[in-house]
Amino acid sequence: MIGQLRSVVVDCPDPQGLAAFWAEVLGGAVTEEEPDWVVVTDPSGRRLAFQLSPEHRPPRFPDAHASQQIHLDVVVEDVDVAEREVLRLGGTRVTDAEGEDHFRVFRDPAGHPFCLVWGIDA
């Protein structure tokens, strides 16, 4: 082993706003906050960091000719309840994604795609 993963870092135009969104989605808390850098730590100790990128351009997912850059899978018990909460927090549903037998695709407020996943092992 070379090392251990410390954080997943996401570029965005508003680190504080995006951290607040993900803290609510993951049940975590903001554990570090600077003007250009905010960290959310979930109840298991996993870190998701948000870094200021003023020129950030969101992925064009599901455009087959563009990259989604990165996406997170969030395991949920009740996808309908989770979807309502994600939408309330400012996420948006991607209605033209394929599949969705065990997942639904959303975008966070900065446009990064993520999935609510159910019916599989965590």
Backbone hydrogen bonds, N-H to C=O, Kabsch-Sander energy under -0.5 kcal/mol:
donor,donor_aa,acceptor,acceptor_aa,energy
8,V,47,R,-1.6
9,V,7,S,-0.5
10,V,49,A,-2.8
12,C,51,Q,-2.1
18,L,14,D,-2.6
19,A,15,P,-2.3
20,A,16,Q,-2.1
21,F,17,G,-1.8
22,W,18,L,-2.4
23,A,19,A,-2.6
24,E,20,A,-1.7
25,V,21,F,-2.2
26,L,22,W,-2.7
27,G,23,A,-1.0
28,G,23,A,-1.8
29,A,41,T,-2.0
31,T,29,A,-0.5
31,T,39,V,-2.5
32,E,39,V,-1.2
34,E,37,W,-3.2
37,W,34,E,-0.9
38,V,50,F,-2.1
39,V,32,E,-2.4
40,V,48,L,-2.8
41,T,29,A,-2.6
42,D,46,R,-2.7
45,G,42,D,-2.4
48,L,40,V,-2.8
49,A,8,V,-3.1
50,F,38,V,-3.0
51,Q,10,V,-2.5
52,L,36,D,-2.4
53,S,12,C,-2.8
56,H,53,S,-2.4
60,R,67,S,-0.6
63,D,60,R,-2.5
66,A,63,D,-1.9
70,I,68,Q,-2.8
72,L,113,P,-0.7
74,V,72,L,-0.5
74,V,115,C,-3.2
75,V,73,D,-0.6
76,V,117,V,-2.7
79,V,77,E,-0.6
82,A,78,D,-2.5
83,E,79,V,-2.6
84,R,80,D,-1.9
85,E,81,V,-1.9
86,V,82,A,-2.6
87,L,83,E,-2.6
88,R,84,R,-2.1
89,L,85,E,-2.0
90,G,87,L,-1.0
91,G,86,V,-2.7
92,T,107,R,-2.2
94,V,105,V,-2.7
95,T,93,R,-0.9
97,A,94,V,-0.7
100,E,98,E,-0.6
104,R,116,L,-1.9
106,F,114,F,-3.2
107,R,92,T,-2.6
108,D,112,H,-2.4
111,G,108,D,-2.4
114,F,106,F,-2.3
115,C,72,L,-2.8
116,L,104,R,-2.5
117,V,74,V,-2.7
117,V,115,C,-0.6
118,W,102,H,-2.0
